[in-house]
Amino acid sequence: VLANSHVLLDDVPGVGKTSIAVALGKTLGMNYNRIQFTPDVLPSDIVGFSIFNRDSETLVYVPGVINDTNLLLADEINRTSSRTQAALLEAMEEKQVTVDGNSHKLPDPFIVIATQNQVGAAGTQVLPHAQMDRFLVKLAIGYPDRDSEIGIIQGRQTADPYATIKKVVSADAVRTMQAAVLQVTIMDELVGYITDIVSASRANSLIDLGISPRGAIA
């Protein structure tokens, strides 16, 4: 979030991927929306569409679900079609959407937290490289230890865990923190070291696709 970038949570079903994303949305005090990706979700559901207004004889833009969103939970992103996944590419990179030749800026900040069940699960498909490259990190949650799982089971018997979550910062505070991150000094030697790592990843025969310039910046 502080890097103003996107996160992919990749793990088996039921370990709390969606719960983490929803909880984060509540604590950050930002507008957040959730899209449950299924094969019948259309690109227009995400980025909006144009409709002809008979009175003005013009096309009127109808916003999609992401237009008023700071934090988007893209749930099970690898269950939808490639065409629908592609609708997020411009939004994740340029923080805008383009419909019928007209560009519409998204709120600042705009961050995607996507979840996916591990590839191979029924109804899933591999995300294309262009999509994967737009995520800063891919994280796995894993199963809880025994004591933690006992606590999870007991806690869910008597209360809604979401009900106790409180907002701890505002969208303005998040923007201020993001601006502060950009003021951190990076020595030339460190930039050179990053560049060397990136170059080595591209030349390594064990790596199918090396780090991109976007990845180097990230």
C-alpha positions as CSV (number, residue, x, y, z in Angstrom):
1,V,0.0,0.0,0.0
2,L,2.8,2.4,0.9
3,A,4.4,1.6,-2.4
4,N,1.1,2.5,-4.1
5,S,1.1,-0.9,-5.8
6,H,-0.8,-4.2,-6.0
7,V,-0.8,-7.5,-4.2
8,L,-1.6,-11.0,-5.3
9,L,-2.6,-13.5,-2.6
10,D,-2.1,-17.0,-4.0
11,D,-3.1,-20.0,-1.9
12,V,-5.6,-22.8,-1.4
13,P,-9.3,-22.0,-0.6
14,G,-10.3,-21.2,2.9
15,V,-7.1,-19.9,4.4
16,G,-8.3,-16.2,4.7
17,K,-7.2,-14.5,1.5
18,T,-10.5,-12.6,1.2
19,S,-10.7,-12.0,4.9
20,I,-7.3,-10.2,4.9
21,A,-8.3,-8.0,2.0
22,V,-11.6,-7.0,3.5
23,A,-10.1,-6.3,6.9
24,L,-7.4,-4.2,5.3
25,G,-10.0,-2.2,3.5
26,K,-11.8,-1.4,6.7
27,T,-8.7,-0.4,8.6
28,L,-7.5,2.0,5.9
29,G,-10.6,4.1,5.8
30,M,-10.7,4.1,2.0
31,N,-13.5,3.3,-0.4
32,Y,-13.3,-0.3,-1.3
33,N,-15.2,-2.6,-3.5
34,R,-15.2,-6.3,-4.2
35,I,-15.5,-8.1,-7.5
36,Q,-16.2,-11.8,-7.4
37,F,-14.6,-13.0,-10.6
38,T,-16.6,-15.7,-12.5
39,P,-16.6,-16.7,-16.1
40,D,-19.6,-14.5,-16.8
41,V,-18.1,-11.2,-15.5
42,L,-17.7,-8.8,-18.4
43,P,-15.1,-6.0,-18.9
44,S,-17.9,-3.4,-18.8
45,D,-18.7,-4.6,-15.2
46,I,-15.3,-3.4,-14.2
47,V,-14.5,-0.3,-16.3
48,G,-18.0,0.8,-17.2
49,F,-19.6,1.4,-20.6
50,S,-21.2,4.0,-22.8
51,I,-24.9,4.2,-23.5
52,F,-26.6,6.4,-26.1
53,N,-28.7,9.2,-24.7
54,R,-31.7,9.9,-27.0
55,D,-32.3,13.3,-25.6
56,S,-28.8,14.7,-26.1
57,E,-28.0,12.3,-28.9
58,T,-24.6,11.6,-27.3
59,L,-22.9,8.7,-25.6
60,V,-23.1,8.9,-21.8
61,Y,-20.5,7.1,-19.8
62,V,-21.8,4.8,-17.1
63,P,-19.0,4.1,-14.5
64,G,-17.9,0.6,-13.6
65,V,-17.2,-0.8,-10.1
66,I,-13.7,0.5,-9.9
67,N,-14.4,4.2,-10.7
68,D,-15.1,5.2,-7.1
69,T,-12.7,2.7,-5.5
70,N,-9.4,3.2,-3.7
71,L,-9.0,-0.4,-2.7
72,L,-10.3,-3.1,-5.1
73,L,-10.6,-6.7,-3.9
74,A,-10.4,-8.8,-7.1
75,D,-11.6,-12.1,-5.7
76,E,-10.5,-15.3,-7.5
77,I,-9.1,-13.3,-10.4
78,N,-7.9,-16.4,-12.2
79,R,-11.5,-17.8,-12.6
80,T,-12.6,-15.2,-15.2
81,S,-11.9,-14.9,-18.9
82,S,-8.7,-13.4,-20.3
83,R,-10.7,-10.6,-21.8
84,T,-12.1,-9.6,-18.4
85,Q,-8.7,-9.9,-16.7
86,A,-7.3,-7.6,-19.4
87,A,-9.8,-4.9,-18.4
88,L,-7.7,-4.3,-15.3
89,L,-4.3,-3.9,-17.1
90,E,-4.7,-0.2,-17.8
91,A,-6.2,0.5,-14.4
92,M,-3.4,-1.2,-12.5
93,E,-0.6,0.5,-14.5
94,E,-2.0,4.0,-15.4
95,K,-4.6,4.4,-12.7
96,Q,-7.3,5.2,-15.4
97,V,-9.7,3.4,-17.7
98,T,-10.5,4.1,-21.3
99,V,-13.9,3.5,-22.7
100,D,-14.8,4.4,-26.3
101,G,-11.6,6.5,-26.7
102,N,-12.3,8.6,-23.5
103,S,-10.0,8.2,-20.5
104,H,-11.4,8.4,-16.9
105,K,-9.0,8.9,-14.0
106,L,-9.4,6.6,-11.0
107,P,-9.3,7.7,-7.4
108,D,-6.0,8.3,-5.7
109,P,-4.8,5.9,-4.3
110,F,-6.0,3.0,-6.4
111,I,-4.7,-0.4,-5.2
112,V,-5.8,-3.9,-6.3
113,I,-5.6,-6.8,-3.9
114,A,-6.3,-9.9,-5.9
115,T,-6.8,-13.4,-4.7
116,Q,-6.4,-16.6,-6.7
117,N,-6.7,-20.3,-5.9
118,Q,-3.5,-22.1,-6.9
119,V,-3.4,-23.0,-10.6
120,G,-4.7,-26.4,-11.2
121,A,-7.8,-26.0,-9.1
122,A,-11.0,-26.6,-11.0
123,G,-12.0,-23.7,-13.2
124,T,-8.8,-21.7,-12.9
125,Q,-6.3,-20.5,-15.6
126,V,-2.8,-19.1,-15.5
127,L,-2.6,-15.3,-15.3
128,P,-0.8,-13.9,-18.3
129,H,2.7,-12.4,-17.8
130,A,1.4,-8.8,-18.4
131,Q,-1.1,-9.2,-15.5
132,M,1.4,-10.8,-13.2
133,D,4.0,-8.1,-13.8
134,R,1.6,-5.5,-12.5
135,F,1.7,-7.0,-9.0
136,L,4.4,-5.8,-6.6
137,V,4.3,-9.1,-4.7
138,K,2.7,-12.5,-4.7
139,L,2.1,-13.9,-1.2
140,A,0.9,-17.1,0.2
141,I,-0.8,-17.3,3.6
142,G,-0.5,-21.0,4.5
143,Y,-2.3,-22.9,7.2
144,P,-2.4,-21.7,10.8
145,D,-0.7,-23.5,13.6
146,R,-2.8,-25.6,16.0
147,D,-3.3,-23.0,18.7
148,S,-4.2,-20.3,16.1
149,E,-6.7,-22.6,14.4
150,I,-8.3,-23.4,17.7
151,G,-8.7,-19.6,18.3
152,I,-10.1,-19.1,14.8
153,I,-12.7,-21.8,15.3
154,Q,-13.7,-20.6,18.8
155,G,-13.8,-16.9,17.7
156,R,-16.2,-17.6,14.8
157,Q,-18.7,-19.3,17.1
158,T,-19.9,-16.2,19.0
159,A,-19.0,-13.1,17.0
160,D,-18.4,-11.6,13.6
161,P,-14.7,-10.8,13.5
162,Y,-15.3,-8.0,11.0
163,A,-17.6,-6.1,13.5
164,T,-14.6,-5.3,15.7
165,I,-12.4,-3.8,13.0
166,K,-11.9,-0.1,13.3
167,K,-10.6,2.5,10.8
168,V,-7.0,3.5,11.9
169,V,-6.1,5.9,9.0
170,S,-7.8,7.9,6.3
171,A,-7.2,8.0,2.6
172,D,-5.5,11.4,3.0
173,A,-3.1,9.8,5.6
174,V,-2.3,7.0,3.2
175,R,-1.5,9.5,0.4
176,T,0.8,11.4,2.8
177,M,2.6,8.2,3.8
178,Q,3.0,7.2,0.1
179,A,4.5,10.7,-0.6
180,A,6.9,10.2,2.3
181,V,8.1,6.9,0.9
182,L,9.1,8.6,-2.4
183,Q,11.3,10.9,-0.4
184,V,13.5,8.1,0.9
185,T,17.1,8.5,-0.4
186,I,18.4,5.7,-2.6
187,M,22.2,5.8,-3.2
188,D,23.5,5.3,-6.7
189,E,25.3,2.2,-5.6
190,L,22.0,0.6,-4.5
191,V,20.3,1.5,-7.8
192,G,23.3,-0.1,-9.6
193,Y,23.0,-3.2,-7.4
194,I,19.2,-3.5,-8.2
195,T,20.1,-3.2,-11.9
196,D,22.6,-6.0,-11.6
197,I,20.1,-8.3,-10.0
198,V,17.5,-7.5,-12.7
199,S,20.1,-8.2,-15.5
200,A,21.1,-11.4,-13.8
201,S,17.5,-12.6,-13.7
202,R,17.2,-12.1,-17.5
203,A,20.3,-14.1,-18.2
204,N,19.7,-17.0,-15.8
205,S,18.6,-20.2,-17.7
206,L,16.6,-21.4,-14.7
207,I,14.3,-18.3,-14.9
208,D,11.6,-18.4,-17.7
209,L,11.1,-14.6,-17.7
210,G,13.4,-12.2,-16.0
211,I,12.5,-9.0,-14.1
212,S,11.1,-6.3,-16.3
213,P,11.9,-2.6,-16.1
214,R,8.6,-2.2,-14.2
215,G,9.8,-4.8,-11.8
216,A,13.1,-3.0,-11.4
217,I,11.3,0.3,-10.5
218,A,9.1,-1.6,-8.0
